[in-house]
Amino acid sequence: MIRDFTQFSVMDFVEEDSFIRWARHGDPEATAFWEQWQKEHPEKTALVTEAYRLVRLIQVQETTPSTQTL
């Protein structure tokens, strides 16, 4: 299924896996996609910029529960 990113809000971008891979991890495939997408949709620059900034600011700490909590 192809997603219509042109209808995305800032929060939709922030929750999109490939967008996160581009913004946080520099994934080459995601980077190529999002850079091309931005060229094709310059009217979305402000939304993409804001979403990118938010993704970079969000820090998720993943932990593994200890056996004592299981």
N, C-alpha and C positions, 0 to 999 in steps of 0.2 A: 504494500500500500504506500503510495506516494503522499506525503503530508503537504498540506498547503501552508507553508511557513509565512506566506504573505498575510495571513489572518492572525498570526501569533501576537500576543501581548508580550510585554517584558517578562512577566512571570512564566509564560509558556516557554519562552526561550531558556530561561533559567532552569526549567525542569527538563529540558530536552537533552537526552543522553549524548547525542553527537555534538551538540553545542557545548556541553560541559567538557567533553573530551578535547575539543578545540581550545576552549578558554583556559582550562586548568592544566591540561596535560600536553598540549601541542601535538596531538595525534595527527600524523601526516595526512591521512585520508580525510579526517574531519576538517583539518585546516584547508585543504584544497577545496572541499565542498563549500565551506562557509565563506572563503575568500571569493570564490566564483559567484556564489549566491548574492553576496553584497554588491558585486559589480553589476549584477543583473537587476538589483532592487535598491538603487541608491536612496530611494525615498524612505527606506527602513533604517538608515544609518543611525539615527538618534536612538531608536529602540534597541538595535543590536549593540550599540556602544554602552547603553545603560545596563542591558542584560549581561554583557561581557564583564563590566565593572562589578556587578553584583556577584557573579559566579566567582570572580577572582577574590572577592572579599569574604565569601562564605567559607568557613573552615569546618570540615567534618572530621571528628575524631572517632575512628572506629576502634572498638575494643573487643577483646574476646573475654567472655565471662570466665571467672575462675571456677574451678570445680567445686568450690565452697558455695557458690551461688546457684549451682545446678540442682 
